[in-house]
Amino acid sequence: MPLGLIHCTLEEDVMLRDCTLPGLYLTGTHFPKLNAQRLQCNGPLHLSGGFQATGLVDMSVATIIGQLDCDDGKFLAKDKALECDAITVGASVFLRGKFEAQGEVNLHGAKIDGQLDCTGGRFLAKDKALNCETISVGADVLLSEEFEARGRIVLFRAVITGNLQISGATLTTGLVAQGMRVRAGFFWRNVTGDGIEVDLIDAHVGTLIDSPGSWTSVKRLRLSSFRYDRIESKMDVQERLDWLAKHDATVRPFTPQPYVQLANVLRRQGMISAVNTVMIKRKDLQRDADMEQAVQGNEWWGLFALVMLLRPFLSLPFKWMFGYGHQPARVLLWIAAILGITFWFAQKIHIHGQFAPTSSVVLPSQDWLDSFPTDPVPDSPLWRLQLDAWAQTTSGRDYTSFSAFLYALDLFIPLDALGQEKNW
């Protein structure tokens, strides 16, 4: 039969080690400690509804076929409050509502087929508040709606089939999620704290879902090899770069992978302009990192040192001209500028009479020789007077007309397609 102690007060510790029960209901009950190591519970286990333990509640290696319900329970042990190492739960684990743990809640190696729901729970341990290292969860992990953790939340190599939702939470220390796998979405919204740390090294999530300003409280951020397949966010590209800058300030030397990861996802989502901005920023930071490495290293020998110091600056023209190849449309502005300068220069030279036909037939012809002015006009270039006079002759009218714009275009196009450069 199930064991039920409802709203009881026990002065002695409860010993259920190696027991087998159809169900265990300790709703509202108070006692010092519970030792339920290797407990086999073939139904639900309730430590809820005002449940309180002043010492350790130990359910290491326990097997619970139903749900583990600790809603509104209080676990007051200072060192380790709830020990669920390698526990197996066939349904969900609820640490919700007015749940409070003064010491560490340890779910290391736990296998939970349903949800891990900590909505509104308070985890007050100063070192590790919630230890979910190598945990396996078959649905969602919910740390939201006034959830509070004063110590670290450890999700090292955790495997979560559903969503990891950290929304409306207050974190004092931060999140350690190295090697974590989240198949669905990783929600990070409205998280508050004072200089928290987030470690996502080698983590992989399906969709990154965050909101503008949600990373403001993060002081130290590690994103090396952090991968995500999609982004759902209203953050603009500058806010996203500020997000990456937190990683750059934390991890040295500079690592380009977070920028490449972001660019690849944005490219798949069709945000090409944002991709170009991210890749240009990556190149700028890589150049600065190369310069810093050259200064700090042992590269101060002769010409080699000079080349190493100048190498980062040699890429600047490529940035200005076409954004390191990520913004090729910039070239159109440079083409327009080059054509404009060449047109202006050719026009000025033409006005001053410094252009002449290049034809070997025209230059020795009588029309050209007779066009040389015998009575020069004051302040007028002689060659300009000759050119104007020759243009009125038969050979001048038949010759290719000079155009400053076409001449500039002919110089720019390396095919001599317009004949201006060849004839003038």
N, C-alpha and C positions, 0 to 999 in steps of 0.2 A: 504494500500500500504506500502511497505518497506520504512523505513526512511534512507536516505543517506546524509551524510555531508562529502564530499570528499575534503581533503586538505583545510579545513576551519580553521579560527582563530576566536575563540569566547572569549570575555572578561568576560562574566558572566558564572556562574555555569550552568550545564545542569541538568534539573530535569525531569527524566523519571520514577519516582516512581509509581508503580502499573499500568504502561502502558501495553497495549497489542499491539504487532507489528508483522507483518509477517517476518520482518528481520531488522537488524540495522547495518549500515555500517558507521563507523567513521574513515575510512582509512586516515591517514596522518593529521588528525584534531588535533588542539591544543586548550585546554581550561583549566580552573582552576580545577573544580571538576565535578564528575558525580555521581548523586544519582539515581540508578536504582534498588532500593530495590523492591523485589517481581515482577520484570519485567517478563512478559510473552512474550518470543520471539519465534515465531513459525518457525523460520528459523535460519540462522547463525547470529552470532554477531561478527563484526570485529572491533578490536581496534589495528590495525596493520599498517604496511607500513609507519612508521614515526609518528604514533600517539603519543601524549604527553599530560600528565595531571600533573599539578604542585601540585594538591591536591589529596584528597582521591577519588578513584574510588570504589564506593560501590554498589555491586550487590548481597547483602545478600538475600538468599531465592529466588533468581531468577530462572526461568525455561527457558532453552534454548534448543529448539528441535534440532537445528543443532549444528555446531561446534562453539567453542569460540576461535577466532583467535586473539592472541596478539603478533604475530611475529613482531619483530623490533619495538615494542612499548616501550615508556619510561614512567615510573610511578615514579614521583619525590618527592612525599610526604615522609617526613623523618620518621614519626612514623609508620603509616600503609598506604601502597601504594595501595594495591589491596585487597579489602574485598569481598570474595566470600563464606562467611559462609553459609553452608547448600544449596549451589547451586546445581541445577540438570542440567546436560548437556547430551543431547541425542547422541552426537557424541564425538569428541575429543577436548581436550584443548591444544592449542599450545602457549607456552611461549618460542619461539625459536629465533635463529639468534642473532640479536642485541637487544633482549629484555633486559631491565634494570629496576630494581625496587630498589629505594633507601630505601624504608621502607619495612615492612613485607608484604609478599604475603600470605593471609590467605585463605586456602581451607578447613578449619575445617568442617567435616561432609559432604563434597561434594560427590555427586554421579555422576560419569562420566562413560558413557557407552563405550566410546572409549579409546584412549590413553591420558596420560598426558605426553606431550613431551616438555621437557625443554632443549633440545639440544642447547648448546652454550649460554644459558641465563645467565645473571648476577644478582644475588640476594645479595644486598649489606647491608642489615640490620644487625646490630651488635648482636642483641639478637636472635630473630627467623627470619631467612631469608625466609624459606618456611615452612609454617605450614600446614601439611596434616594429622592432627590428625583425626582418625576414618574415613578417606576417603575411598571410594569404587571405584575402577577403573576396568572397564571391559576388559581392554587389558593391554598394557605395560606402565611402568613408566620409562622414559628415562632421566637420568641426566648425560649427557655424552658430549664428544667432546668440550672441553674447557668450560664446565659448571663451574660456580663459585658461591660459597655460603660462605659469610663471617660469617653469623650467623648460628644457628642450623638448620638442616633439621629435621623436626619432622614428623615421620611416626608412631606415637603411635597408636597401634591397627588398623593400615591401612589394608585393604583387597585388594590385587592386584591379578587379575585373570591371568595376563600374567607374563612378566619378570619385575624385578626391575634391571635396568642397571645403575650402577655408574661406568663409565669408562672414563679415560682421564679427570677427574674432579679435581678441586682445591677447597679444603675445608679448612676453617680457624678454625672453632669451632668443627664441627663433625655431627654425625648422631644419632638421638634418635629414636629407632624403637622397643620399648618394645611391646610385644604382636602382632607384625606385622605378617601377613599371606601372603605369596607369593606362589601361586600354581605352578608356573613354576620356572625359574632360578633367583638366586640372583647373579648378576655380580658385582664383585669388582676388577677392573683392573686399573693399572696406576693412582691411586689416589695420589695426592700430597697435602701436607699441612705441617704445623709446629706444631706437638704435638696435633693432633686432638683426639677427644674422640668418640668412637662408642659404643652404648648401644644396644645390641641385646637380652636382657633378655626376655625369654619366646617367642621369635620369632620362626616362623616355615616357612621354604622355601623348595621348591621341590628339587632344585639342587643348590649346592654352587659352583660357578664358579669364581675362583680367579687365580691370577698369582703370580709367585715368586717375592718377593719384593714389592707387592702391599700393604702390611700391615706395611711397614717400617715407614710411616708417622704417624701411630696410636700410641699415647702415652698411652692412657687408653682404655681398651677393656673389655666389660662385656659380657660374654657368658653363664651365668647361665641359664639352661633350653633352650638354643638355640638348635633347632633341624633342621636337614636337612636330606633328604632321600638319596641323592647321592652327590658325589664330582666329579667335572671335573676340574682337575688342574694338572700342571706340578710340583707342589711343592713336594719335597721329604719329608720323614717322619721327618727329623730333622727340616726342615723349618716349618712343621706343629706343631711340639712341641714348636718351638719358638713362633708361633702364640698363642698357648695356654698359654705360659709363660707370655704373655702380660696380659691375663686375671688373672693369678695367682698374678701378681704384683699389680693388681687393686682391686681385691676382696679378702677380708679376713673374716673369716678363709678359709682355702683351701676347695674347692668344687670339688669332683671327677667327677661330671656329665659331664663336657665338654670332659674329657678323655674317659669316657665310651661311650658317643655319637659318638666320632670320631672312636673308636675301633669297634663299632657295624657297622658303615657304611663301614669301610675298610674291615671288615669280609664279609659283603654281596657282596663286590666287589672283593673278592678273594685275598686280599693283606694280607695274614696271617702273613708274617714276620713283616710287619709294625704294625699289630695289637699287636704282642708280644712286640715290642719295646714300643708302647704307654702304654700298660698295666703295663709293668715293671716300666716305668717312673711314672705312677700313684701311684703304690705301694710305690716307693721311696718317693714321695712327701707326701703321706699319713703317712708314718712312721715319716718323719720329722715334720709333723703337730702334730702328737700324742705326739712326744717328746717335742715340743714347748708348747703344752697345759699342759703337766705334769709339766714343769718347771714353767709356769706362774700361774698354779692353786694352790689349797691348798692341794696338795698331797705330803706333806713332813713329813709324820708320819711313822716312823719305817720301817718295812719290806714292808708294802704296798707301801710306797714311792719308795723304792728300786726297787720293781717289776715294778712299773709304769715307772720308768726311764729306766730300762733295757729291758722292753717289746719291744720297737721298734728295738733294736739290735738283739733280738732273731730271727727275720725274715731274718737277713742277710744270714745265711747259706742256707735258702731256695732260696734266690735270686742267690747265687753263684752256687748252685747245679743244679737248673732247672728253674731259672727265675720266681720264684713264681708259677710254674706250667704252665707258658705260653711258655717256651722253653724247653720241656722235653728232647730234643735231647742232651742237655748239660750233662745229666746223663751218656751218653755213654763215655764221656771224663773222668768222675770220675770213672766209672767202669774200664776203661783201666788203669787209674792210680793206683787204688786199686789192680788190678790183677798184674800190673807190679811190685809194691812194694812187694806184697806177693811172687811172683815168685823169685824176687831177694833175699829176705830174706830166703826162703826155699832152694834155690840153695847154698847160703853161708853156711847155717847150714848143708846141706848134704855134702859139701866139707870138713867141719871140723869133719865129722863123728858123728854128734849128732842125726842122725836118726837111728832107729832100727825097726825091724818088731814088730808088736804088738801082733802077734799070740801067744796064750798060749801054742800052740803045738810046735812052733819053738823055743821059748826062753829056755825051759828045754831040748831041743833035744841035742843029742851027737854032731851032726854036728856043732851046734852053739857054744857049749862049747869048742869043739876042735879047733874052729876058733880063739880063743883068742890067740894073738901072744905071744910066749915064748921068742922071740928074737926081741924086738921092734926096729923099725927103728928110728934113731934120727930125731927129729923135725916132726915126723908124729904122728897124734892122734891115740891112741890105738884103740879106737872104730872104726875109719875109716879102720884101718888095719884088724880088725876083720870082719867088714862088707864086705870088698873086698874079704877076704879069704872065708867067708861063701858063697858069691855069686858064688863061683866056685864049691860048693858042689851040690849034687843032690837036696836037699831040697831048696837050694838058687836059683838054676836055675829054679825050678818049682814055686817059690814064685812070687808074683806080683812085677814087676819092679817099681823102684821109678822114678817119673817124677816130677820135680819141677813145671812145668807149670800146669800139671794135678792136682797136689796137691793144687796149688793156686786156680784153678778153682773149685775144690771140696769143698774148704773152703768157696768160695763165693756162690756156689749153695747150698741151705739148704736142699738138698735131699740125700746127700751121694751117688750120682748116679755113681760116678767114682771109688769108693772103695779106693782111696788113703788115705783119712783121717782115714778110718777105719783100714787100714793095716799097716800104718806107723805112 
